[in-house]
């Protein structure tokens, strides 16, 4: 995606997020995921979708957002940005997932050389140890989760997704300074609550360690396609995906009660007693 296309996507994402934040359907609906990092934390990584955390009925919130988009968002986009657009509930094999519900938004301009823009709005549920907070941007109040819950949700996603998404590793690298002093204990409690067994954590960690070259190449692909150009250049100069992979492994080893190369030689942290 070139810079012009990225700008078009991000303009639309901001309009979507503001519409949600300014209407009752978005009350206490926390913004999470890569777009939250990009929008509220000035991340150098772009995101194609928008993610929200919801502790209630995901299907009901999905329908609320669809109604909001049809009533408020689509007319505003047509009027102000001159896009044709549509909104619909996600269909297909993953439409009834108990873990995520999706509203698919599409935008296009007749006669334009730009292609169709698809922006999924995903409603999911992450494990949160802190209360919902609010942040502001251009005078609008946005509900979101704490920095600690955000970075911990990214770590959990590495072990809880059916298929690893290397953008999660990139976000752990970019926001590792937001890890809390007690994030190891918080993660132990969240892993237990989500019923993610230590064996699954160990298996993923073994894969990350034993296939570092593969994962480093996949991280580099994220750097090349999703990071701002200046940031991508600096990453390459500093060692690229290989450097990032090594750094993320160190972060994971320091946080996890299981899954580190030396966890058997040290006592477990935490009580033993979240995707976006």
N, C-alpha and C positions, 0 to 999 in steps of 0.2 A: 504494500500500500504506500503510495507516494504521499508527500507532505500535504498536497491539496486535498487528497481523499481523506487523510487523517483529520484535517481541519474540519471537513464537512461532517464526519462522523462525530467528532467531539462537540461541535456546535449543537447537533441534534441530541446528543447525550445530555448536555447541560440543560436543554429545554425540557427533556423528559424528566430529569431529576428535580428540576425546579417545579414542574407541574405536580409531581408526587408530593414534594415537601410542602407545597402551598395549599393542599386540599385535604379534607378529612380522611380520605382513604390512605393518606401517607402519615397520619398521626401515629407516633411511636413505631414507625416502620423503619428500622435502622438500615442505612446504606452501608454495604460491606463490599469486600472483594477488590479487584484490581482497579475498577473505576473509582471507588472511594479513595484509594491511594492516589490515583491520578488527579482527581478533582479537589480533594480536601488536603492532601499532603504533598502535592506537586511532584508526584512520582515521575520518573523519566520513562516509565513503561506505559504504553497505551493499552487500552482494553476494548474489546469489541462488544461486550455486553454490559449490563448493569445488574448488580446483585443486591438483594435485600434479605435481611433476617426477619423471620416472623415466628413467634412462639405459638401462635394460634393455628387455626385451620388454614392450611396452605391453599386449598381449593377455593375457599370463600374469599381469601385475599386476592387470589388470581382473578376471580370474577369482578371484584371491586375495582381492581386496577384496569381491567379491560373496559369497564363502564366509564371510568374516569378518562381514559385515553380517547374513547369514542366521543365523549361529551366535550372535553376541554382541549386535549392535546392536538388531535388531528385537525380541528378547525383552526387552531392557532398556527400550526405549522403550514397549513395551506395559505393562510392569510399573510403571515409575516415572512416565511421563508420560501414560499412559492413551490413547495413540493406537493406532489400527489402522494398519498400515504394510506396505509391500511393497518389494522390491528386485529389480531385473532388469537385464540387459545391454541397452544401448541398441540399438534396432533402427531400420531405416529407411535412407535413402540415405547417411547419413554414418556408419553403424555400422562400416564397415570402413576408415575413414580411417587412413592410415599415421601421421598426426600426432597423433591424440587418440583415446582410448577412454573410454567413459562408462558408469558405473553409475548408473541412475536410481532414486532413492529417493522414495517417496510416503508421505504421512502424512495421516490424516483422523480425525475423531471423529464417530461416529454421533450424529445428532440435534443436532450443533453448528451454530451460525450461520456459523462460519468455513468457508471453502472448503478444498479439497484443497491441500496444500502439496507442491510438487515441488522436490526439491533434487538436481540432477545433481552427481555426483562425477566430475571429469574427470582423467584421467591423460594427461599430455602430456610434451613434452621442450623445455626451453629451453637456450640456450647459456650455459654457466657458466664464468667465468674463475677463480672462487674455490672452495675446498673447501666442502662442506656444513657448516653450523653447527647448533647447537641453541639454542633459546630455552625459557624456562620460563613457565608460566602456571598458577597455583593448584596448584603442586607437580608438575605434569606436564611432562615434557620433550618438546618438539616439534622435529622435524627441519625445517630450512628452508634457504633459500639466503641468501647475503649481501645486505646492503642494496644494494650496487653492482650485483650481478647482477639484483636485483629491478627497480630503476629502469631499467636498461638493457634488460631484457626487455620492459618497457612501451613503451619507445621503439621497439624492434624490432617489436613487435606492430603499431604504427601503419603500418609498411611491409610487414609479412609476412602480414597477414590478407587473405583474399579480399575481405572487406568491412570497412571501417573501423568500429570500435566506439568511440564517443565517450567511453565510460567510461575508455578508455586515456589519452585526452588529459586527462581530469579527474585521473587518478592521477598523471600526469606533473606537473601543476600542484601537487597536494597534496604530493608527495614529491620535488620538484625539489632540495631541500636535501640529498638523499642522493646526488646526482651526485658522482662522484669526480673528483679533479684530472686523472686520466688516462682518464676515461670515453670521451673522443673516440677514443683509441687502442684501447681495449678494444672499442668499438663497431665500429671499422673491421675488426678481426680477426673479430668475430662475424658481421658482414654478409658478409664473404668466405667464412667457413666455412659459412654458411647458403646461400651462392650467391644472395644478393639483389643484383642488379646496381645500379650507380649510377643507371642510367636509371630504374629503378623507384622509387628513393628520390627522384630529381628530379621524377618525374611526380606522386608523392604530395605532395611539398612544393609544387609548382606549384598543385595542387588546393587545398591548405590555404590558400595565400596568395590565390589568385584567387577563392575562394569563402568568404571569411572570415565573411561575414554568415550564410550557411547553417550553417557549422560552429559559429559562436557560438550560434545558436538551438538546435542539437542538444546542445551542451554545457549550455546553460541547462536543457534538458529533463532531463538527468541530474541537475543540481543540484536541480531541483524535485521529482524523484521518488526519488532515491537518497541524498541528503544529509540528515543530521540537521537539524531545523528551524532551530536557532540558527545553525548554520554556513551554511545556505542563505540566511538573512536577511542575514548579514554579507557573503556573496558578492554578493548583489543590491545592497547599499548601496555596495559597492566597485566596481561596474561590471558585475557579472554575467558572463554567458557571453562577452561581447565582451572584457572585461578579461582573462579567463582565456585566451581564444584568442590574444590578443596576447602574453601572457606565455609560453605554451607554444611559440609560434613562435620566440621569442627563445631558449628553452632548446634547441630542436631545431637552430636555426642555429648555436649555440655548440658543439654536440656532433658534428654530422655532417660527415664529410669531403666528402660530396656533399649536395646538396639545399638549400643555403642560397642566398639571393638574390645573395650576393656570392662564392660559392665559386670562380667562374672567375677572380676577381681576386686570389685569395690561394693560396698553396701548399697542397696537401692535407696534412692532418695524419694521422698514423698510418701503418701499414705497408701499408694496403690489404688487409695480411694480415688459442626464443628466441626459447604461446605461452600462455596462460594464461588 
